[in-house]
């Protein structure tokens, strides 16, 4: 197996993590660079950690590869209709206050949750699709960084515009392979485990949300305020986690102290969730 690019137009979806960074490097290496049929994109939701944004920029600069930074955008046509679009940004101008996330909530007039993950669909998949179509692309290969040890996450595309390609899976690349790779590099993603993708994503475990409250309370509060906002948007007053609201998780952390982070029974041990695009 190799990381040789197919002849068709190819999208490399860079999530901003170590795995997708490794995948990008191996593709560049195997093809002696990228040709005009390839686009590398990073879809910013506005809730990525600052370290993630810095990492994306470093990959671009260190490896001399152009990365298109994109964000969801929309315009209100009238009170019953919105026109969804995208905006091109950069490391300097990318949202750091959740604006794209808030924009999709305003457009949908509801909040996403585990049952309706329109945040992933609109902020990532469709935002990138609109960008590529603006360039005249009609169909393409969608490159996704899913490893061999997480093969259960690999799914066929349900979009008519593209089919998915999983080069890490094809090459039997594991998490250890990627960790070994980054140990040898001059830079790395300096981020606390679990804080990748959106910092307080509702697919993450209560334990991870608790760590966010402890280490970055202002970022956790943003999600807590968002959960309160949903009560004014629609009648479906569902919360992100079954057992506790984000506010209740924060109160639990404050009341119990640090011991809960060392006790496996103190917090839900569900795996962290990740956006797959």
BASE-164653 format. One record per residue (C-alpha): residue number from 1; residue in three letters; x, y, z. Coordinates in pm, 1 decimal, always signed. Layout:
BEGIN
ATOM   seq   type         c1         c2         c3
ATOM   NUM    ALA          X          Y          Z
...
END
This chain:
BEGIN
ATOM   seq   type         c1         c2         c3
ATOM     1    UNK       +0.0       +0.0       +0.0
ATOM     2    UNK     +105.9     +362.0      -47.0
ATOM     3    UNK      -14.6     +716.7       -8.9
ATOM     4    UNK      -12.7     +775.3     -384.7
ATOM     5    UNK     -287.7    +1011.2     -493.4
ATOM     6    UNK     -558.8     +890.0     -731.0
ATOM     7    UNK     -591.6    +1064.9    -1066.3
ATOM     8    UNK     -925.8    +1226.9     -979.7
ATOM     9    UNK     -969.4    +1554.2     -795.2
ATOM    10    UNK     -884.9    +1500.9     -429.9
ATOM    11    UNK     -991.7    +1677.8     -111.8
ATOM    12    UNK     -772.3    +1629.9     +195.4
ATOM    13    UNK     -982.1    +1708.8     +501.7
ATOM    14    UNK     -740.9    +1834.6     +766.5
ATOM    15    UNK     -910.7    +1828.0    +1106.5
ATOM    16    UNK     -617.7    +1994.8    +1282.2
ATOM    17    UNK     -513.7    +1686.4    +1478.4
ATOM    18    UNK     -199.9    +1473.0    +1483.7
ATOM    19    UNK     -358.4    +1192.3    +1281.8
ATOM    20    UNK     -471.9    +1406.7     +991.5
ATOM    21    UNK     -143.4    +1597.6    +1008.8
ATOM    22    UNK      +49.1    +1272.3     +972.7
ATOM    23    UNK     -174.0    +1170.3     +681.3
ATOM    24    UNK     -112.2    +1501.8     +505.4
ATOM    25    UNK     +264.5    +1466.5     +548.8
ATOM    26    UNK     +269.0    +1110.3     +412.8
ATOM    27    UNK      +66.3    +1211.7     +106.6
ATOM    28    UNK     +297.3    +1505.9      +36.8
ATOM    29    UNK     +600.2    +1279.0      +80.9
ATOM    30    UNK     +467.2     +999.9     -142.1
ATOM    31    UNK     +374.9    +1238.5     -424.4
ATOM    32    UNK     +666.3    +1482.6     -402.0
ATOM    33    UNK     +417.3    +1757.7     -322.4
ATOM    34    UNK      +59.0    +1816.9     -424.4
ATOM    35    UNK      -69.3    +1891.8     -772.6
ATOM    36    UNK     -347.6    +2127.9     -883.3
ATOM    37    UNK     -607.9    +1850.0     -851.4
ATOM    38    UNK     -565.3    +1850.3     -473.0
ATOM    39    UNK     -717.6    +2084.5     -217.4
ATOM    40    UNK     -631.2    +2077.6     +152.6
ATOM    41    UNK     -898.0    +2238.8     +371.2
ATOM    42    UNK     -944.2    +2317.2     +738.3
ATOM    43    UNK    -1302.5    +2392.8     +844.5
ATOM    44    UNK    -1297.0    +2611.8    +1155.7
ATOM    45    UNK    -1600.9    +2600.1    +1384.5
ATOM    46    UNK    -1474.9    +2878.2    +1609.7
ATOM    47    UNK    -1449.7    +2641.2    +1907.4
ATOM    48    UNK    -1111.7    +2486.5    +1832.1
ATOM    49    UNK     -840.4    +2535.9    +2090.3
ATOM    50    UNK     -582.1    +2804.8    +1997.9
ATOM    51    UNK     -316.7    +2532.8    +1988.0
ATOM    52    UNK     -508.2    +2356.5    +1710.5
ATOM    53    UNK     -512.9    +2669.7    +1496.4
ATOM    54    UNK     -139.9    +2719.5    +1555.0
ATOM    55    UNK      -72.3    +2357.1    +1461.7
ATOM    56    UNK     -258.3    +2388.1    +1130.2
ATOM    57    UNK      -57.3    +2698.1    +1046.0
ATOM    58    UNK     +269.4    +2527.5    +1139.3
ATOM    59    UNK     +194.1    +2230.7     +913.4
ATOM    60    UNK     +127.3    +2470.7     +627.5
ATOM    61    UNK     +448.4    +2664.3     +682.0
ATOM    62    UNK     +682.5    +2375.6     +768.2
ATOM    63    UNK     +570.2    +2158.3     +477.6
ATOM    64    UNK     +512.6    +2439.3     +224.7
ATOM    65    UNK     +155.2    +2332.1     +157.8
ATOM    66    UNK     -136.4    +2568.2     +101.5
ATOM    67    UNK     -433.0    +2506.1     +331.3
ATOM    68    UNK     -767.8    +2670.9     +263.4
ATOM    69    UNK     -920.9    +2790.6     +590.9
ATOM    70    UNK    -1301.2    +2792.9     +573.0
ATOM    71    UNK    -1592.1    +2889.7     +796.3
ATOM    72    UNK    -1967.3    +2853.5     +770.4
ATOM    73    UNK    -2153.6    +3171.2     +677.4
ATOM    74    UNK    -2513.6    +3257.4     +605.7
ATOM    75    UNK    -2738.4    +3543.7     +507.7
ATOM    76    UNK    -3097.4    +3583.3     +611.4
ATOM    77    UNK    -3309.9    +3613.8     +295.1
ATOM    78    UNK    -3632.9    +3662.7     +491.8
ATOM    79    UNK    -3776.3    +3546.7     +823.0
ATOM    80    UNK    -3845.9    +3199.5     +684.8
ATOM    81    UNK    -3538.7    +3142.8     +468.8
ATOM    82    UNK    -3160.4    +3156.0     +505.8
ATOM    83    UNK    -2893.2    +3127.4     +239.6
ATOM    84    UNK    -2602.8    +2913.5     +357.1
ATOM    85    UNK    -2255.2    +2995.2     +229.7
ATOM    86    UNK    -1890.6    +2996.2     +337.3
ATOM    87    UNK    -1615.1    +3245.1     +401.0
ATOM    88    UNK    -1243.3    +3208.0     +348.1
ATOM    89    UNK    -1032.8    +3305.2     +648.2
ATOM    90    UNK     -673.9    +3261.8     +767.4
ATOM    91    UNK     -487.7    +3180.6    +1086.0
ATOM    92    UNK     -507.5    +3547.7    +1181.6
ATOM    93    UNK     -871.7    +3609.6    +1092.0
ATOM    94    UNK    -1023.4    +3272.6    +1192.0
ATOM    95    UNK    -1298.3    +3290.7    +1453.1
ATOM    96    UNK    -1195.1    +3213.7    +1807.2
ATOM    97    UNK    -1524.8    +3298.2    +1977.4
ATOM    98    UNK    -1757.4    +3038.3    +1821.5
ATOM    99    UNK    -1913.4    +3265.2    +1556.9
ATOM   100    UNK    -1964.8    +2991.1    +1292.1
ATOM   101    UNK    -2124.0    +2771.3    +1558.6
ATOM   102    UNK    -2354.4    +3050.5    +1672.0
ATOM   103    UNK    -2438.9    +3132.5    +1309.0
ATOM   104    UNK    -2568.0    +2781.9    +1235.4
ATOM   105    UNK    -2769.3    +2782.0    +1558.1
ATOM   106    UNK    -2933.3    +3111.1    +1458.0
ATOM   107    UNK    -3004.4    +2975.9    +1111.6
ATOM   108    UNK    -3151.5    +2646.5    +1239.6
ATOM   109    UNK    -3323.8    +2804.6    +1541.6
ATOM   110    UNK    -3224.6    +2504.3    +1752.5
ATOM   111    UNK    -2912.1    +2345.7    +1899.5
ATOM   112    UNK    -2735.7    +2035.4    +1772.6
ATOM   113    UNK    -2706.0    +1723.9    +1985.8
ATOM   114    UNK    -2611.4    +1357.8    +1948.9
ATOM   115    UNK    -2935.3    +1290.4    +1759.6
ATOM   116    UNK    -2911.4    +1586.5    +1522.8
ATOM   117    UNK    -2546.3    +1659.4    +1451.3
ATOM   118    UNK    -2605.1    +1934.0    +1199.0
ATOM   119    UNK    -2299.6    +2113.7    +1337.5
ATOM   120    UNK    -2069.3    +1859.0    +1171.8
ATOM   121    UNK    -2277.2    +1849.9     +854.3
ATOM   122    UNK    -2307.1    +2226.6     +807.3
ATOM   123    UNK    -1987.0    +2363.3     +964.4
ATOM   124    UNK    -1762.2    +2105.8     +801.6
ATOM   125    UNK    -1901.7    +1882.0     +525.5
ATOM   126    UNK    -2130.4    +2127.3     +346.5
ATOM   127    UNK    -1905.6    +2427.9     +404.6
ATOM   128    UNK    -1619.0    +2246.1     +232.5
ATOM   129    UNK    -1854.9    +2121.1      -40.2
ATOM   130    UNK    -1975.3    +2474.5     -115.2
ATOM   131    UNK    -1615.6    +2592.8     -138.1
ATOM   132    UNK    -1516.0    +2319.1     -382.9
ATOM   133    UNK    -1824.8    +2374.3     -597.2
ATOM   134    UNK    -1739.8    +2744.4     -613.2
ATOM   135    UNK    -1416.9    +2630.7     -781.8
ATOM   136    UNK    -1611.2    +2429.5    -1037.3
ATOM   137    UNK    -1558.9    +2088.1     -878.8
ATOM   138    UNK    -1846.1    +1846.8     -945.5
ATOM   139    UNK    -1708.3    +1527.5     -791.5
ATOM   140    UNK    -1399.4    +1428.7     -594.2
ATOM   141    UNK    -1223.1    +1183.3     -362.5
ATOM   142    UNK    -1262.9    +1278.4       +5.2
ATOM   143    UNK     -951.5    +1187.6     +205.6
ATOM   144    UNK    -1015.9    +1109.0     +573.5
ATOM   145    UNK     -761.7    +1033.4     +847.1
ATOM   146    UNK     -903.9     +726.0    +1017.8
ATOM   147    UNK     -646.7     +479.2    +1154.2
ATOM   148    UNK     -644.0      +99.5    +1140.7
ATOM   149    UNK     -709.1      +79.0    +1517.1
ATOM   150    UNK    -1029.5     +281.0    +1480.0
ATOM   151    UNK    -1159.5     +117.2    +1163.2
ATOM   152    UNK    -1513.0     +109.1    +1305.0
ATOM   153    UNK    -1533.7     +482.6    +1231.0
ATOM   154    UNK    -1479.0     +436.0     +857.2
ATOM   155    UNK    -1802.2     +476.3     +664.7
ATOM   156    UNK    -1895.4     +507.1     +301.7
ATOM   157    UNK    -1996.0     +853.1     +189.4
ATOM   158    UNK    -2364.5     +933.9     +181.5
ATOM   159    UNK    -2297.3    +1241.0      -29.2
ATOM   160    UNK    -2345.3    +1223.8     -405.3
ATOM   161    UNK    -2048.9    +1453.8     -473.5
ATOM   162    UNK    -1770.8    +1237.7     -332.4
ATOM   163    UNK    -1648.2     +897.0     -224.0
ATOM   164    UNK    -1430.4     +849.2      +83.0
ATOM   165    UNK    -1067.3     +737.4      +82.3
ATOM   166    UNK     -898.0     +613.8     +400.8
ATOM   167    UNK     -522.2     +593.4     +326.1
ATOM   168    UNK     -424.1     +536.7     +690.8
ATOM   169    UNK     -660.5     +241.7     +708.2
ATOM   170    UNK     -527.6     +107.6     +378.1
ATOM   171    UNK     -171.0     +136.6     +510.3
ATOM   172    UNK     -258.7      -24.6     +845.0
ATOM   173    UNK     -139.0     +287.5    +1029.2
ATOM   174    UNK     -193.2     +275.8    +1406.4
ATOM   175    UNK     -197.8     +536.5    +1681.7
ATOM   176    UNK     +150.9     +428.5    +1790.7
ATOM   177    UNK     +285.1     +486.4    +1437.8
ATOM   178    UNK     +157.6     +842.6    +1453.8
ATOM   179    UNK     +292.5     +908.7    +1804.0
ATOM   180    UNK     +632.6     +779.4    +1694.8
ATOM   181    UNK     +623.7    +1010.2    +1391.6
ATOM   182    UNK     +551.5    +1324.6    +1594.7
ATOM   183    UNK     +824.8    +1247.2    +1846.2
ATOM   184    UNK    +1073.9    +1291.9    +1561.9
ATOM   185    UNK     +935.8    +1623.7    +1435.6
ATOM   186    UNK    +1050.8    +1974.4    +1522.8
ATOM   187    UNK     +697.9    +2074.7    +1624.5
ATOM   188    UNK     +384.9    +1906.9    +1760.0
ATOM   189    UNK      +25.2    +1970.1    +1860.8
ATOM   190    UNK      +52.0    +2106.9    +2214.1
ATOM   191    UNK     -294.8    +2028.1    +2337.5
ATOM   192    UNK     -445.1    +1849.8    +2639.4
ATOM   193    UNK     -582.0    +1507.8    +2553.6
ATOM   194    UNK     -953.8    +1522.4    +2476.4
ATOM   195    UNK     -960.3    +1888.6    +2375.4
ATOM   196    UNK     -926.9    +1823.5    +2001.5
ATOM   197    UNK    -1207.2    +1919.8    +1761.6
ATOM   198    UNK    -1459.8    +2148.9    +1933.0
ATOM   199    UNK    -1330.2    +2201.6    +2287.8
ATOM   200    UNK    -1653.4    +2112.0    +2468.5
ATOM   201    UNK    -1831.2    +1898.2    +2207.7
ATOM   202    UNK    -2137.4    +1719.6    +2345.5
ATOM   203    UNK    -2001.6    +1387.9    +2212.4
ATOM   204    UNK    -1718.4    +1401.7    +2463.4
ATOM   205    UNK    -1738.4    +1221.0    +2796.3
ATOM   206    UNK    -1842.1    +1386.9    +3121.4
ATOM   207    UNK    -1485.1    +1331.6    +3239.9
ATOM   208    UNK    -1345.6    +1536.5    +2951.0
ATOM   209    UNK    -1603.4    +1811.7    +3006.9
ATOM   210    UNK    -1506.5    +1810.3    +3375.4
ATOM   211    UNK    -1138.7    +1854.1    +3286.3
ATOM   212    UNK    -1240.0    +2143.4    +3061.2
ATOM   213    UNK    -1420.6    +2306.6    +3356.2
ATOM   214    UNK    -1107.7    +2262.2    +3569.0
ATOM   215    UNK     -849.6    +2382.1    +3316.2
ATOM   216    UNK    -1047.7    +2625.3    +3098.9
ATOM   217    UNK    -1363.9    +2729.4    +3288.6
ATOM   218    UNK    -1430.1    +3019.3    +3051.4
ATOM   219    UNK    -1446.0    +2776.7    +2755.1
ATOM   220    UNK    -1671.1    +2534.1    +2944.4
ATOM   221    UNK    -1901.1    +2823.1    +3038.6
ATOM   222    UNK    -1950.5    +2902.3    +2668.8
ATOM   223    UNK    -2108.1    +2558.3    +2625.5
ATOM   224    UNK    -2305.8    +2590.3    +2945.8
ATOM   225    UNK    -2450.5    +2920.5    +2823.6
ATOM   226    UNK    -2526.5    +2752.7    +2490.9
ATOM   227    UNK    -2720.9    +2478.2    +2664.7
ATOM   228    UNK    -2929.0    +2740.4    +2846.0
ATOM   229    UNK    -2989.7    +2920.5    +2517.4
ATOM   230    UNK    -3164.2    +2617.5    +2368.3
ATOM   231    UNK    -3461.1    +2663.7    +2604.4
ATOM   232    UNK    -3547.1    +2984.3    +2423.2
ATOM   233    UNK    -3507.1    +2840.6    +2075.1
ATOM   234    UNK    -3752.1    +2551.5    +2057.6
ATOM   235    UNK    -3970.4    +2327.4    +2270.5
ATOM   236    UNK    -3725.0    +2035.4    +2269.7
ATOM   237    UNK    -3546.0    +2104.7    +2596.2
ATOM   238    UNK    -3294.9    +1822.4    +2561.6
ATOM   239    UNK    -2958.4    +1853.9    +2731.5
ATOM   240    UNK    -2620.9    +1748.5    +2587.8
ATOM   241    UNK    -2553.5    +1473.9    +2844.5
ATOM   242    UNK    -2818.4    +1241.2    +2988.3
ATOM   243    UNK    -2714.8    +1263.6    +3353.7
ATOM   244    UNK    -2613.2    +1628.8    +3394.6
ATOM   245    UNK    -2622.2    +1962.5    +3217.9
ATOM   246    UNK    -2288.8    +2133.9    +3152.5
ATOM   247    UNK    -2365.3    +2372.0    +3437.0
ATOM   248    UNK    -2427.7    +2078.3    +3672.7
ATOM   249    UNK    -2100.2    +1916.1    +3566.1
ATOM   250    UNK    -1921.1    +2242.5    +3647.0
ATOM   251    UNK    -2090.8    +2264.9    +3986.8
ATOM   252    UNK    -1997.7    +1903.2    +4061.0
ATOM   253    UNK    -1632.1    +1972.0    +3978.7
ATOM   254    UNK    -1630.7    +2281.5    +4199.9
ATOM   255    UNK    -1797.6    +2105.0    +4492.7
ATOM   256    UNK    -1602.0    +1778.6    +4486.8
ATOM   257    UNK    -1249.4    +1898.8    +4418.8
ATOM   258    UNK     -958.1    +1733.8    +4240.6
ATOM   259    UNK    -1008.0    +1382.1    +4382.4
ATOM   260    UNK    -1274.4    +1304.2    +4122.4
ATOM   261    UNK    -1016.7    +1310.7    +3842.7
ATOM   262    UNK     -828.1    +1022.1    +4004.9
ATOM   263    UNK    -1135.5     +813.4    +4084.6
ATOM   264    UNK    -1267.6     +609.5    +3791.9
ATOM   265    UNK    -1616.1     +584.9    +3942.2
ATOM   266    UNK    -1660.8     +957.6    +3997.0
ATOM   267    UNK    -1728.2    +1048.5    +3636.6
ATOM   268    UNK    -1874.2     +881.0    +3329.2
ATOM   269    UNK    -1599.9     +692.9    +3142.4
ATOM   270    UNK    -1751.9     +709.7    +2793.7
ATOM   271    UNK    -1503.1     +758.3    +2511.2
ATOM   272    UNK    -1452.4    +1101.4    +2363.6
ATOM   273    UNK    -1645.6    +1164.0    +2045.9
ATOM   274    UNK    -1499.0    +1298.6    +1726.6
ATOM   275    UNK    -1637.2    +1459.1    +1415.8
ATOM   276    UNK    -1594.2    +1241.2    +1110.9
ATOM   277    UNK    -1600.7    +1417.4     +775.7
END
